């Protein structure tokens, strides 16, 4: 079997990390081709270790479709295309036109689906959470073709990480948010909740790692709220050290497919304060590994955050529970096996 992995994404977020884990994890088991966007982070990170084909994507980029089709027509044996984003799914559908090559599409978002036809045309769709699955059902995708497979955590990336407190004082509680500074992450709720933390006089510092379109607006908001204990870190290449030092992980999103950051944080034994946004209810065990509050509710978020900052024993207990939960739920090998099983099922014609 030849697995043909496609991604049209330029940046590096949870989906690209998952593609790298799957592609690398299955490398010794089958012939694989990785087609990515020219100039993308995937190309940069993978080209030194694995063969990578770089191209343009979409229905208006026939060269990528032709390159993919040529690979299918000239290499022996069975083929399966796994499109890891919507734009690459368009290329896959164009490439396989008139053939019997099966297509699997990954759907990581819990946003409403606009291009229903792409997912309806797939032989199988991987949803990262129940929330993502529900949007596929609303889009008319056959329930028998939807398969929920969660993210995996790259354990070696965090093993032996050296804790980096980033100048946070030893007597301060280190609170970390690692997420793109984009509208759906709703960092404004986090900053407004943090204002209540500072007004309570708690010894804590909020570190915000990430870049994005909301960078300037969020920094302005932090200034207008006169927040004294917030640091914007920008892009952090090696987040594992920062995460190893964190006491609490926070996320205030309006919409989430699953939230890779929360999966990784719990894997490292860090308790969570988050909104109950989409797939976060699958990622976090509310009241056991962390606290979830309604989206957009800064007061409820602040209450949960304050409670965890004040109580070191609660943090330790929830952190231990988070580690146990995440290392069972988000271990790499079961996720790889779920992909193997799905690939076999689709190739055998049993969707």
C-alpha positions as CSV (number, residue, x, y, z in Angstrom):
1,X,0.0,0.0,0.0
2,X,1.1,3.5,-0.8
3,X,-0.2,6.3,1.5
4,X,-0.4,9.7,-0.1
5,X,-0.5,12.4,2.6
6,X,-1.5,15.9,1.6
7,X,-1.5,19.3,3.4
8,X,-2.0,22.8,2.0
9,X,-1.4,24.6,5.3
10,X,1.5,27.1,5.5
11,X,1.9,27.4,9.2
12,X,2.5,25.0,12.1
13,X,-0.4,24.2,14.4
14,X,-2.0,21.1,15.8
15,X,-2.9,19.6,12.5
16,X,0.5,19.9,11.0
17,X,2.1,18.4,14.1
18,X,-0.4,15.4,13.9
19,X,0.4,14.9,10.2
20,X,4.2,14.8,11.1
21,X,3.5,12.3,13.9
22,X,1.4,10.0,11.7
23,X,3.7,10.2,8.7
24,X,6.8,9.5,10.8
25,X,5.1,6.8,12.9
26,X,4.0,4.8,9.8
27,X,7.2,5.3,7.9
28,X,8.6,1.8,8.2
29,X,5.3,0.1,7.5
30,X,4.3,1.3,4.0
31,X,5.5,3.4,1.1
32,X,4.4,7.0,1.7
33,X,4.4,10.3,-0.2
34,X,4.1,13.6,1.5
35,X,2.9,16.5,-0.6
36,X,2.9,19.9,1.1
37,X,2.6,23.6,0.3
38,X,5.8,25.1,-1.1
39,X,7.5,27.3,1.5
40,X,5.4,25.8,4.3
41,X,6.6,24.9,7.8
42,X,5.9,21.3,7.0
43,X,8.3,21.5,4.1
44,X,10.9,23.2,6.2
45,X,10.7,20.7,9.1
46,X,10.3,17.5,7.2
47,X,12.5,17.9,4.1
48,X,15.8,17.0,5.9
49,X,14.3,13.7,7.3
50,X,11.8,12.5,4.7
51,X,11.2,12.9,1.0
52,X,8.8,15.8,0.4
53,X,7.0,17.0,-2.7
54,X,6.1,20.7,-2.6
55,X,3.4,22.2,-4.8
56,X,0.3,24.4,-4.9
57,X,-3.1,23.1,-3.9
58,X,-6.8,23.4,-4.7
59,X,-9.1,23.0,-7.7
60,X,-7.2,25.9,-9.4
61,X,-3.8,24.2,-9.1
62,X,-3.9,21.2,-11.5
63,X,-0.1,20.7,-11.4
64,X,-0.4,19.3,-7.8
65,X,-3.3,17.1,-8.9
66,X,-1.3,15.8,-11.9
67,X,1.7,15.1,-9.8
68,X,-0.4,13.1,-7.4
69,X,-2.2,11.3,-10.1
70,X,1.0,10.3,-11.8
71,X,2.3,8.8,-8.6
72,X,-0.9,6.7,-8.3
73,X,-0.7,5.6,-11.9
74,X,3.0,4.7,-12.1
75,X,3.6,3.0,-8.7
76,X,2.4,-0.5,-8.2
77,X,0.0,-1.8,-5.6
78,X,-2.9,-0.2,-3.8
79,X,-3.0,3.5,-3.1
80,X,-4.9,5.6,-0.5
81,X,-5.0,9.4,-0.2
82,X,-5.2,11.1,3.2
83,X,-6.0,14.8,2.9
84,X,-5.2,16.6,6.1
85,X,-7.1,19.8,5.3
86,X,-9.9,21.1,3.1
87,X,-7.8,22.7,0.4
88,X,-5.7,19.6,-0.1
89,X,-8.9,17.5,-0.3
90,X,-9.9,19.5,-3.4
91,X,-6.6,18.5,-5.0
92,X,-7.1,14.9,-4.0
93,X,-10.6,14.8,-5.5
94,X,-9.3,16.3,-8.8
95,X,-6.4,13.8,-8.9
96,X,-8.4,10.7,-8.3
97,X,-11.2,11.6,-10.7
98,X,-12.1,8.5,-12.8
99,X,-10.1,6.1,-10.5
100,X,-11.0,3.9,-7.6
101,X,-8.4,5.3,-5.3
102,X,-10.0,5.9,-1.8
103,X,-9.8,9.2,0.0
104,X,-9.7,9.9,3.7
105,X,-10.1,13.5,4.9
106,X,-9.2,14.8,8.4
107,X,-11.5,17.4,9.9
108,X,-10.0,19.1,13.0
109,X,-12.3,22.1,13.3
110,X,-15.7,22.4,15.0
111,X,-16.7,25.3,12.9
112,X,-19.8,24.9,10.6
113,X,-18.8,23.3,7.3
114,X,-19.3,25.4,4.1
115,X,-17.9,23.1,1.4
116,X,-20.1,20.1,2.2
117,X,-19.4,18.3,-1.1
118,X,-15.7,17.6,-0.2
119,X,-16.5,15.6,2.9
120,X,-19.5,13.9,1.3
121,X,-17.3,12.6,-1.5
122,X,-14.7,11.1,0.9
123,X,-14.7,7.4,1.6
124,X,-14.0,8.2,5.3
125,X,-13.6,11.4,7.4
126,X,-11.6,11.5,10.6
127,X,-13.1,13.8,13.2
128,X,-10.8,14.9,16.1
129,X,-13.6,15.1,18.6
130,X,-17.4,14.7,19.0
131,X,-17.8,18.4,18.3
132,X,-16.1,18.0,14.9
133,X,-18.1,14.9,14.2
134,X,-21.4,16.7,14.9
135,X,-20.5,19.4,12.3
136,X,-19.9,16.6,9.7
137,X,-23.3,15.1,10.5
138,X,-24.9,18.6,10.0
139,X,-23.2,18.8,6.6
140,X,-24.8,15.6,5.5
141,X,-21.9,13.2,5.8
142,X,-22.9,9.6,6.1
143,X,-22.5,8.6,9.8
144,X,-20.8,5.3,8.8
145,X,-18.0,7.3,7.2
146,X,-17.2,9.4,10.2
147,X,-14.4,8.1,12.6
148,X,-13.4,9.9,15.7
149,X,-9.6,9.7,16.4
150,X,-8.1,12.1,18.9
151,X,-4.8,13.8,18.7
152,X,-1.6,12.1,19.9
153,X,1.0,13.7,22.0
154,X,4.6,13.5,20.9
155,X,6.0,12.0,24.1
156,X,9.7,12.2,23.2
157,X,9.3,16.0,22.7
158,X,8.4,16.4,26.3
159,X,10.6,13.7,27.9
160,X,13.4,15.2,29.9
161,X,12.4,18.8,29.0
162,X,14.3,21.3,31.1
163,X,11.9,23.6,32.9
164,X,12.1,27.2,31.8
165,X,10.2,29.6,34.0
166,X,10.9,32.6,31.8
167,X,11.8,34.9,34.7
168,X,8.7,34.0,36.7
169,X,9.5,34.3,40.3
170,X,9.7,31.1,42.4
171,X,6.8,32.2,44.6
172,X,4.6,33.0,41.7
173,X,2.2,30.6,40.1
174,X,3.1,30.3,36.4
175,X,0.0,30.2,34.1
176,X,0.6,29.4,30.5
177,X,-1.5,29.9,27.4
178,X,0.0,28.6,24.1
179,X,-2.3,29.3,21.2
180,X,-2.5,31.3,18.0
181,X,-3.5,34.9,18.7
182,X,-6.6,34.6,16.5
183,X,-10.2,35.6,17.1
184,X,-11.6,32.1,17.8
185,X,-9.2,31.7,20.7
186,X,-10.9,34.6,22.4
187,X,-7.9,35.7,24.5
188,X,-9.9,38.8,25.5
189,X,-11.9,36.7,27.9
190,X,-8.6,35.4,29.4
191,X,-7.2,38.9,29.8
192,X,-10.4,40.2,31.4
193,X,-10.5,37.3,33.8
194,X,-6.8,37.9,34.6
195,X,-7.7,41.4,35.6
196,X,-9.7,39.8,38.4
197,X,-6.7,37.6,39.4
198,X,-4.5,40.7,39.7
199,X,-7.2,42.6,41.7
200,X,-7.3,39.7,44.1
201,X,-3.6,40.3,44.8
202,X,-2.6,36.7,43.9
203,X,1.0,35.9,43.2
204,X,0.8,34.7,39.6
205,X,2.0,35.5,36.2
206,X,0.3,34.8,32.9
207,X,2.5,33.9,29.9
208,X,1.0,34.1,26.5
209,X,2.8,32.2,23.8
210,X,1.8,32.6,20.1
211,X,1.5,34.9,17.2
212,X,-1.4,36.0,15.0
213,X,-3.7,38.7,13.8
214,X,-4.9,39.7,17.3
215,X,-1.4,40.5,18.6
216,X,-1.7,44.2,18.6
217,X,-5.3,44.3,19.8
218,X,-4.5,42.0,22.7
219,X,-1.5,44.0,23.8
220,X,-3.5,47.1,23.7
221,X,-6.2,45.5,25.8
222,X,-3.7,44.4,28.4
223,X,-2.4,47.9,28.5
224,X,-5.9,49.4,28.9
225,X,-6.6,47.0,31.7
226,X,-3.3,48.0,33.4
227,X,-2.3,44.3,33.7
228,X,1.1,44.1,35.4
229,X,1.7,40.4,35.4
230,X,1.2,39.4,31.8
231,X,4.0,38.5,29.4
232,X,3.6,38.1,25.6
233,X,6.2,35.6,24.5
234,X,5.5,35.6,20.7
235,X,6.3,32.4,18.9
236,X,8.1,29.9,21.1
237,X,10.0,27.3,19.0
238,X,10.6,24.9,21.9
239,X,7.5,25.2,24.1
240,X,8.3,21.9,25.9
241,X,10.6,23.6,28.4
242,X,8.1,26.4,29.1
243,X,5.4,23.8,29.5
244,X,7.5,21.8,31.9
245,X,7.7,24.8,34.2
246,X,4.0,25.8,34.1
247,X,1.7,25.3,37.0
248,X,-1.6,25.8,35.2
249,X,-2.6,25.7,31.5
250,X,-5.3,28.0,30.2
251,X,-7.4,28.4,27.1
252,X,-10.4,30.6,26.6
253,X,-11.5,29.7,23.0
254,X,-15.0,30.1,21.6
255,X,-14.5,27.2,19.2
256,X,-12.1,24.2,19.4
257,X,-11.7,21.0,17.5
258,X,-9.9,19.4,20.4
259,X,-7.1,21.8,21.6
260,X,-3.7,20.2,21.2
261,X,-2.2,22.5,23.8
262,X,-4.5,21.2,26.5
263,X,-3.8,17.6,25.5
264,X,0.0,18.2,25.8
265,X,-0.3,20.2,29.0
266,X,-2.2,17.4,30.7
267,X,0.3,14.9,29.3
268,X,2.9,16.9,31.2
269,X,0.8,16.8,34.4
270,X,-0.5,20.4,34.3
271,X,-4.0,21.1,35.4
272,X,-6.3,23.1,33.1
273,X,-8.6,26.0,33.2
274,X,-10.5,26.4,29.9
275,X,-13.8,27.2,28.3
276,X,-16.1,24.3,27.3
277,X,-15.5,25.1,23.6
278,X,-16.3,22.2,21.2
279,X,-13.8,19.4,21.6
280,X,-12.3,20.7,24.9
281,X,-15.1,18.7,26.7
282,X,-13.5,15.6,25.2
283,X,-9.9,16.7,26.0
284,X,-10.5,17.7,29.7
285,X,-12.3,15.9,32.4
286,X,-14.1,18.8,34.1
287,X,-13.6,18.8,37.9
288,X,-10.9,16.0,37.7
289,X,-8.1,17.2,35.4
290,X,-9.2,20.8,35.3
291,X,-12.1,23.2,35.3
292,X,-14.3,24.1,32.3
293,X,-16.5,27.2,32.1
294,X,-19.0,28.5,29.5
295,X,-17.5,30.2,26.5
296,X,-17.4,34.0,26.8
297,X,-17.9,34.0,30.6
298,X,-15.0,35.9,32.0
299,X,-16.3,35.8,35.6
300,X,-16.7,32.0,35.6
301,X,-13.3,31.7,34.0
302,X,-11.8,34.0,36.6
303,X,-13.4,32.1,39.5
304,X,-12.0,28.7,38.3
305,X,-8.6,30.3,37.7
306,X,-8.5,32.0,41.1
307,X,-9.5,28.7,42.8
308,X,-6.7,26.8,41.2
309,X,-4.1,29.5,41.8
310,X,-5.0,29.7,45.5
311,X,-4.8,26.0,46.2
312,X,-1.5,24.2,45.6
313,X,-2.8,20.9,46.8
314,X,-5.7,21.1,44.3
315,X,-3.2,21.9,41.5
316,X,-1.1,18.9,42.5
317,X,-4.0,16.5,42.6
318,X,-5.5,17.6,39.3
319,X,-2.1,17.6,37.7
320,X,-1.6,14.0,38.7
321,X,-5.0,13.1,37.4
322,X,-4.3,15.0,34.2
323,X,-1.1,13.1,33.6
324,X,-2.8,9.7,34.1
325,X,-5.7,10.6,31.8
326,X,-3.7,12.1,29.0
327,X,-1.1,9.4,28.8
328,X,-3.9,6.9,28.3
329,X,-6.1,9.1,26.0
330,X,-3.5,10.7,23.8
331,X,-0.7,8.1,23.6
332,X,0.7,7.9,20.1
333,X,0.6,4.1,19.4
334,X,-3.2,3.8,19.9
335,X,-3.7,6.7,17.5
336,X,-1.4,5.2,14.9
337,X,-3.3,1.9,15.3
338,X,-6.6,3.7,14.8
339,X,-5.2,5.1,11.5
340,X,-3.9,1.7,10.4
341,X,-7.3,0.1,11.1
342,X,-9.1,2.8,9.2
343,X,-6.8,2.6,6.2
344,X,-7.3,-1.2,6.0
345,X,-11.1,-0.8,6.3
346,X,-11.3,1.8,3.6
347,X,-9.0,-0.2,1.2
348,X,-11.1,-3.3,1.8
349,X,-14.1,-1.3,0.8
350,X,-15.8,-1.5,4.2
351,X,-16.4,2.1,5.1
